[in-house]
Amino acid sequence: MVQNVNANEPHWCQTLYAAKAAELILYGRALGLSHGEAEDVLQETFVALMQLTVPPGRLEHYCVRAYRNRARNYKRTFWRRLTREWEVLADGHNWFEPAPDDAAERALQTATVRALEALPADQREVIVLKIWHGYTFDEIGGLLELSPNTAAGRYRYGLQKIKGQLKGINYEDRLERTTDAFLAAAPGLETA
């Protein structure tokens, strides 16, 4: 959650961008966008936010919801979908770039990406919002227009599937570092 964004300060949009950009890129990837598409949607979202005469209430919620709506609209066009499918074939599903220098971290990152990709989109979306955005199930339910119990169920079932796929990999002692590395890996963005 963004703690330092005050809608009354003159640079609220810049502060929000610094705090949320990397997380929104990751969220876009969870929604099925390529890295470039996720960045394009991020730019469109913040251009729209900067054009508001008055900052919205529940600023962070509004920002994520606006990003999600734009990402869903972006995915609807046929030509963009076709481009995305070709890119996936070409880049080998690299969600988080660049890869860590440590071989064990790279292996964990690769296994985690594969586990996330294998999840149904609805479970993947909830997991990204919960872990990388720090939302509660109530907040996720509000964003996705579903009950908090449904959000919790998707999260729980998704984590069970990921844990099953990561079985045999010593991930627990490195999970926090890997999560930080995922957020920091969005090229050209600071996680603030």
C-alpha positions as CSV (number, residue, x, y, z in Angstrom):
1,M,0.0,0.0,0.0
2,V,1.2,3.5,-0.8
3,Q,1.7,5.3,2.5
4,N,3.5,8.5,1.2
5,V,0.9,9.7,-1.4
6,N,-1.1,12.7,-0.2
7,A,-3.8,13.7,-2.8
8,N,-3.5,17.3,-1.5
9,E,0.2,17.7,-2.4
10,P,1.0,19.2,-5.8
11,H,3.0,16.3,-7.0
12,W,0.7,13.5,-5.9
13,C,0.7,11.9,-9.3
14,Q,4.5,11.8,-9.4
15,T,4.7,10.3,-5.9
16,L,2.1,7.7,-6.9
17,Y,4.0,6.8,-10.0
18,A,7.3,6.3,-8.1
19,A,5.5,4.1,-5.5
20,K,3.3,2.0,-7.8
21,A,4.8,1.8,-11.3
22,A,6.9,-1.4,-10.9
23,E,4.0,-3.1,-9.2
24,L,1.6,-2.1,-12.0
25,I,3.9,-3.4,-14.6
26,L,4.0,-6.8,-12.8
27,Y,0.2,-6.6,-12.5
28,G,-0.1,-6.0,-16.3
29,R,2.1,-9.1,-16.9
30,A,-0.3,-11.1,-14.6
31,L,-3.2,-9.8,-16.8
32,G,-1.5,-11.2,-19.9
33,L,0.2,-8.2,-21.3
34,S,3.8,-8.2,-22.6
35,H,6.3,-6.0,-20.8
36,G,6.0,-3.3,-23.4
37,E,2.2,-3.4,-23.4
38,A,2.2,-3.2,-19.6
39,E,4.4,-0.1,-19.8
40,D,2.1,1.4,-22.5
41,V,-0.9,0.9,-20.3
42,L,1.0,2.4,-17.3
43,Q,1.7,5.5,-19.3
44,E,-1.9,5.8,-20.5
45,T,-3.1,5.4,-16.9
46,F,-0.9,8.1,-15.6
47,V,-1.6,10.5,-18.5
48,A,-5.3,10.2,-17.6
49,L,-4.6,10.7,-13.9
50,M,-2.6,13.8,-14.6
51,Q,-5.5,15.3,-16.5
52,L,-7.8,15.1,-13.5
53,T,-8.6,18.4,-12.0
54,V,-9.1,16.9,-8.6
55,P,-7.3,13.8,-7.3
56,P,-9.7,10.9,-6.8
57,G,-10.6,9.6,-3.3
58,R,-9.0,6.3,-2.5
59,L,-6.2,7.3,-4.8
60,E,-4.3,3.9,-4.9
61,H,-7.5,1.9,-5.4
62,Y,-8.5,4.3,-8.3
63,C,-5.1,4.0,-9.9
64,V,-5.1,0.1,-9.8
65,R,-8.7,0.0,-11.0
66,A,-7.9,2.4,-13.9
67,Y,-4.8,0.4,-14.8
68,R,-6.8,-2.8,-14.8
69,N,-9.6,-1.4,-17.0
70,R,-7.1,0.0,-19.5
71,A,-5.2,-3.3,-19.5
72,R,-8.4,-5.2,-20.2
73,N,-9.4,-2.8,-23.0
74,Y,-5.9,-3.1,-24.5
75,K,-6.0,-6.9,-24.7
76,R,-9.3,-6.8,-26.6
77,T,-8.0,-5.9,-30.0
78,F,-7.1,-8.7,-32.3
79,W,-3.9,-7.3,-33.7
80,R,-2.4,-6.6,-30.3
81,R,-3.3,-10.1,-29.2
82,L,-1.6,-11.5,-32.3
83,T,1.6,-9.4,-31.6
84,R,1.6,-10.6,-28.0
85,E,1.4,-14.3,-29.0
86,W,4.3,-13.9,-31.4
87,E,6.3,-12.1,-28.6
88,V,5.7,-14.9,-26.2
89,L,7.0,-17.4,-28.7
90,A,10.1,-15.2,-29.3
91,D,11.1,-14.2,-25.8
92,G,10.4,-17.5,-23.9
93,H,8.0,-16.0,-21.3
94,N,10.4,-13.6,-19.5
95,W,8.2,-11.7,-17.1
96,F,10.9,-10.3,-14.9
97,E,13.9,-8.8,-16.6
98,P,16.9,-8.8,-16.3
99,A,17.6,-12.2,-14.7
100,P,19.5,-12.2,-11.4
101,D,23.3,-12.9,-11.4
102,D,23.0,-15.7,-8.9
103,A,22.3,-19.1,-10.5
104,A,20.1,-20.2,-7.6
105,E,18.1,-17.0,-7.7
106,R,17.7,-17.4,-11.5
107,A,16.5,-21.0,-11.0
108,L,14.0,-19.8,-8.4
109,Q,12.8,-16.9,-10.6
110,T,12.4,-19.2,-13.6
111,A,10.5,-21.8,-11.6
112,T,8.3,-19.1,-10.0
113,V,7.5,-17.6,-13.4
114,R,6.6,-21.0,-14.8
115,A,4.4,-21.6,-11.8
116,L,2.7,-18.3,-12.2
117,E,2.1,-18.8,-15.9
118,A,0.6,-22.2,-15.2
119,L,-2.1,-20.7,-13.0
120,P,-5.5,-19.8,-14.3
121,A,-5.6,-16.0,-15.0
122,D,-8.0,-15.3,-12.1
123,Q,-5.8,-17.0,-9.5
124,R,-2.6,-15.3,-10.9
125,E,-4.3,-11.9,-10.8
126,V,-5.3,-12.3,-7.1
127,I,-1.8,-13.6,-6.1
128,V,-0.1,-10.6,-7.8
129,L,-2.5,-8.1,-6.1
130,K,-2.1,-9.8,-2.7
131,I,1.7,-10.4,-2.7
132,W,3.2,-7.6,-4.7
133,H,0.6,-4.9,-4.2
134,G,-0.2,-5.8,-0.5
135,Y,-3.9,-5.6,-0.9
136,T,-6.4,-7.2,1.5
137,F,-9.0,-9.7,0.2
138,D,-11.6,-7.0,0.8
139,E,-9.7,-4.6,-1.4
140,I,-9.1,-7.2,-4.1
141,G,-12.7,-8.1,-4.0
142,G,-13.6,-4.4,-4.6
143,L,-11.2,-4.1,-7.5
144,L,-12.2,-7.3,-9.2
145,E,-15.9,-7.0,-8.3
146,L,-16.1,-10.3,-6.4
147,S,-16.5,-11.4,-2.8
148,P,-13.5,-11.3,-0.4
149,N,-14.1,-15.0,0.1
150,T,-13.8,-15.7,-3.6
151,A,-10.6,-13.7,-3.7
152,A,-9.2,-15.6,-0.7
153,G,-10.1,-18.9,-2.3
154,R,-8.4,-18.0,-5.6
155,Y,-5.3,-16.9,-3.6
156,R,-5.2,-20.1,-1.5
157,Y,-5.7,-22.5,-4.5
158,G,-3.2,-20.6,-6.6
159,L,-0.6,-20.7,-3.8
160,Q,-1.2,-24.5,-3.4
161,K,-0.5,-25.0,-7.1
162,I,2.7,-22.9,-6.9
163,K,3.9,-24.7,-3.9
164,G,3.3,-28.0,-5.6
165,Q,5.3,-26.8,-8.6
166,L,8.2,-25.5,-6.4
167,K,8.4,-28.7,-4.4
168,G,12.0,-29.8,-4.1
169,I,13.3,-26.2,-4.6
170,N,14.7,-24.5,-1.5
171,Y,12.7,-21.3,-1.9
172,E,11.5,-20.4,1.6
173,D,14.8,-18.8,2.7
174,R,15.0,-16.8,-0.5
175,L,11.4,-15.9,-1.1
176,E,11.6,-12.4,0.3
177,R,14.7,-11.5,-1.6
178,T,13.2,-12.9,-4.8
179,T,10.0,-10.9,-4.3
180,D,12.1,-7.7,-3.9
181,A,14.1,-8.7,-7.0
182,F,10.9,-9.2,-9.1
183,L,9.8,-5.7,-8.2
184,A,13.2,-4.2,-8.9
185,A,13.5,-6.0,-12.2
186,A,11.1,-3.8,-14.1
187,P,13.6,-2.0,-16.5
188,G,13.8,1.8,-16.1
189,L,11.5,1.9,-13.1
190,E,12.4,2.6,-9.5
191,T,10.4,0.8,-6.8
192,A,10.7,3.7,-4.3
